[in-house]
């Protein structure tokens, strides 16, 4: 039997972090077993579902690289099939029309609550044969078994047992003829031959109902695996109040997709003490048995750490390509000047994400127009002009223009002036970058065009000459 998993989001918003992790686990399980991964858009909530949300989901899946083998399938395109199955359940005695009004249903719940019972539908129309009331459009309810138990051999949480007496006869088709979630999910999983339903544990209450419908249809039961919730740092279910939860927000914040996937796979799953995984390792090592039963806390600091590890090891050409949209947002033009892969390679250790890395590249392509105010007051004295002029003269004569040759010039400059290297390096760094933070001065200068460096030094010398003594 070929393994088939599915990711089935509702397009009522963006692809959130919890959904992305579910999609990842479904994807990894299918790939590990040589199976197929299906994308299904559960868009039957027509009031809340939007085309914009559909596109956000597809965009998020594409950015993460979670390639699906089939789909996307849309439930709104399968209404005829759902109605066919509802009729089949009616014909076989597993479903019936219910004519209760909203007021009658409210009264049932209030009475149950007064008796300190679970508020629920009491089966009023389950076995009635009298004439239905006029002018009332009925819903269709599933005739849930009254006795016995439903046992779920959950691949993550272990055995779960629910008494059928705890379940009421749920609505499977509304009075306007539209199917409900629990019916559409069952029909889709059956028709698409899904072997493993991997989803959040907020669906556990739906599972026994869906199993009973599957059995009424004579369909095979898939393996169920309910994943623990992702929690905020306050221990509550992650939501907007905890910050960015949209997958695409993490793209905007400068995270590499492979770094986010690596972080997500460790939210609720582990392999010994390993923290970093290649795509192949995730696929080969992932098992449902190793998924934790309890919720996992989303730790932004840990995500930043994972991101740093990926920036430090990524191919320089890959980094340069990934940086382009962020550089465009900052109006940094890299068409001329230093080779971007070399710049990214030099700066990668100093950034937690692509946004920070992009911001750090500016001085390689644009001469500073201002200087760090505090550093300028400290470094740019009138006496500094002579130091920078001596360095400029030495650099002008440097014909190799490599980090090694530049370092030699700077060492010789400091020696000739009988000053420590810091007396030269700090004002030189400020002159070239406009700030106080950069990789080694020699490495930095080597990537910038020589004439540009000399122009920056001239501008800084002018500032020093007009400074206080």
JOVEN-V112739 format. One record per residue. N is the residue number from 1. PHI is phi in whole degrees, 0 to 359 (999 if undefined). Layout:
N	PHI
N	PHI
//
This chain:
1	999
2	285
3	292
4	223
5	246
6	216
7	248
8	229
9	282
10	265
11	278
12	252
13	177
14	287
15	281
16	270
17	299
18	298
19	296
20	297
21	294
22	300
23	301
24	298
25	296
26	298
27	297
28	297
29	296
30	297
31	294
32	301
33	260
34	65
35	261
36	234
37	242
38	248
39	252
40	232
41	262
42	268
43	253
44	285
45	281
46	288
47	286
48	256
49	285
50	225
51	297
52	299
53	291
54	301
55	296
56	296
57	294
58	297
59	296
60	296
61	298
62	294
63	297
64	285
65	78
66	270
67	285
68	259
69	275
70	222
71	105
72	285
73	265
74	243
75	296
76	295
77	268
78	238
79	300
80	299
81	294
82	296
83	296
84	298
85	290
86	300
87	297
88	299
89	294
90	297
91	297
92	269
93	80
94	264
95	210
96	206
97	279
98	236
99	254
100	295
101	277
102	303
103	294
104	294
105	294
106	298
107	296
108	300
109	293
110	295
111	295
112	296
113	296
114	297
115	274
116	61
117	249
118	294
119	293
120	196
121	288
122	263
123	77
124	306
125	263
126	300
127	235
128	284
129	238
130	283
131	294
132	295
133	292
134	282
135	79
136	249
137	278
138	280
139	265
140	249
141	248
142	281
143	275
144	290
145	304
146	272
147	236
148	85
149	228
150	251
151	252
152	255
153	272
154	291
155	289
156	251
157	267
158	85
159	298
160	233
161	240
162	233
163	287
164	299
165	297
166	278
167	254
168	265
169	278
170	285
171	286
172	249
173	214
174	285
175	294
176	272
177	90
178	269
179	283
180	260
181	306
182	296
183	283
184	296
185	298
186	297
187	296
188	295
189	299
190	291
191	293
192	271
193	55
194	289
195	265
196	223
197	261
198	251
199	204
200	293
201	284
202	289
203	264
204	303
205	295
206	281
207	299
208	298
209	296
210	292
211	297
212	297
213	292
214	302
215	292
216	294
217	270
218	72
219	264
220	290
221	272
222	285
223	282
224	255
225	222
226	258
227	274
228	292
229	292
230	267
231	250
232	283
233	295
234	272
235	84
236	261
237	306
238	297
239	211
240	302
241	293
242	271
243	110
244	293
245	237
246	280
247	304
248	291
249	294
250	289
251	295
252	299
253	279
254	94
255	269
256	291
257	301
258	293
259	290
260	295
261	298
262	300
263	293
264	296
265	295
266	273
267	275
268	106
269	223
270	212
271	227
272	53
273	254
274	291
275	252
276	249
277	225
278	284
279	300
280	293
281	294
282	303
283	296
284	285
285	265
286	294
287	219
288	291
289	297
290	268
291	282
292	292
293	273
294	256
295	293
296	243
297	273
298	281
299	247
300	297
301	296
302	292
303	298
304	299
305	296
306	299
307	301
308	299
309	298
310	288
311	296
312	287
313	248
314	292
315	300
316	298
317	294
318	297
319	297
320	299
321	295
322	294
323	285
324	308
325	297
326	287
327	294
328	298
329	299
330	266
331	57
332	262
333	265
334	254
335	297
336	233
337	104
338	298
339	292
340	300
341	302
342	292
343	295
344	300
345	296
346	287
347	264
348	303
349	289
350	256
351	230
352	263
353	203
354	291
355	296
356	297
357	295
358	296
359	299
360	288
361	278
362	308
363	290
364	284
365	240
366	223
367	296
368	295
369	261
370	220
371	237
372	308
373	300
374	295
375	293
376	298
377	298
378	278
379	263
380	269
381	260
382	300
383	292
384	291
385	303
386	293
387	296
388	292
389	294
390	297
391	297
392	298
393	297
394	295
395	291
396	299
397	278
398	284
399	265
400	278
401	52
402	240
403	302
404	292
405	293
406	295
407	299
408	297
409	298
410	292
411	297
412	294
413	297
414	298
415	294
416	293
417	267
418	56
419	234
420	291
421	298
422	299
423	295
424	261
425	298
426	293
427	295
428	294
429	299
430	296
431	296
432	275
433	253
434	85
435	220
436	248
437	242
438	191
439	297
440	307
441	301
442	296
443	298
444	295
445	298
446	298
447	270
448	262
449	304
450	304
451	298
452	295
453	300
454	294
455	294
456	294
457	296
458	299
459	297
460	291
461	298
462	299
463	296
464	297
465	296
466	261
467	274
468	290
469	288
//
